[in-house]
Amino acid sequence: MNAADSMTRNVITVGEDSPVVDAARLMIDYRASGLPVVSHLGHVVGIVTEGDLLRRVETATDKRCTTWGALFAPGRAADAYARSHGRKVGEVMTRGVECVAPDTPLTEVVRLMEARHIKRLPVVDGTRTGRPNRSESVEPP
């Protein structure tokens, strides 16, 4: 079996410049736990998931940074602030998404998902660098 044999077809995607609220609405409307993020050329540039939307200032679930935390991990505090206050998908999405081709053996797909501790693996036509003509997604059953 290959990735094409178990992927979800007709995946809903979102652009980097899309408002976070639009991505959240799409996820709710289509009962999706994540959306591939594509560039204006259709390249997969990231993924936005429920986890990316958990800690948001709008819902008062953002992490409060202590003075000590900001002192010892200033980069992490700044990143958490940017993600919880980001208005565009590109500001909150996960970058550097691993992609596979439709003919990738399912054993390799499972190995990648386990090794990278990920739940979604976009299936794209073209190379693994995320240059699809179409975007599908493999998620566990």
Residue pairs with C-beta under 8 A, 6 or more apart in sequence:
1 105
1 106
2 102
2 103
2 104
2 105
2 106
3 100
3 101
3 102
3 103
3 104
3 105
3 106
3 109
3 121
3 123
3 138
4 102
4 103
4 123
4 136
5 106
6 106
6 109
6 138
6 141
7 102
7 123
7 136
7 137
7 138
8 136
8 137
8 138
8 139
9 136
11 35
11 36
11 122
11 135
11 136
11 137
12 26
12 30
12 32
12 35
13 35
13 36
13 37
13 38
13 135
14 22
14 23
14 26
14 35
14 36
14 37
14 38
14 48
14 89
15 37
15 38
15 39
15 40
15 89
16 37
16 39
16 45
16 46
16 88
16 89
16 90
16 93
17 88
17 89
17 90
18 88
18 89
19 87
19 88
19 89
20 48
20 53
20 56
20 86
20 87
20 88
20 89
20 91
20 92
22 89
23 35
23 48
23 53
23 89
24 53
26 32
26 35
27 33
27 34
27 35
27 50
27 53
33 49
33 50
33 119
33 120
33 139
34 47
34 48
34 49
34 50
34 119
34 120
34 137
35 47
35 48
35 49
36 44
36 46
36 47
36 97
36 122
36 135
36 137
37 44
37 45
37 46
37 47
37 48
37 89
37 90
37 93
38 44
38 45
38 132
38 135
39 45
42 131
42 132
42 133
42 135
43 129
43 130
43 131
43 132
44 97
44 99
44 122
44 124
44 130
44 132
44 135
45 90
45 93
45 95
45 97
45 130
46 89
46 90
46 93
46 94
46 95
46 96
46 97
47 93
47 94
47 97
47 120
47 122
48 89
48 92
48 93
48 94
49 94
49 119
49 120
52 83
52 92
52 93
52 94
53 92
54 61
55 61
55 62
55 63
55 80
55 83
55 84
56 62
56 84
57 84
57 85
62 80
62 81
62 84
62 85
63 80
63 84
65 77
65 80
65 81
69 76
69 77
70 77
82 91
83 91
83 92
86 92
97 122
97 130
98 112
98 116
98 118
98 121
98 128
99 121
99 122
99 123
99 124
99 128
99 129
99 130
99 132
100 108
100 109
100 112
100 121
100 122
100 123
100 124
100 128
100 138
101 123
101 124
101 125
101 126
101 127
101 128
102 123
102 125
102 136
104 123
109 121
109 138
112 118
112 121
113 119
113 121
113 138
113 140
119 139
119 140
120 137
120 138
120 139
121 137
121 138
122 130
122 132
122 135
122 136
122 137
122 138
123 135
123 136
123 137
123 138
124 130
124 131
124 132
124 133
124 134
124 135
124 136
125 132
125 133
125 134
126 132
126 133
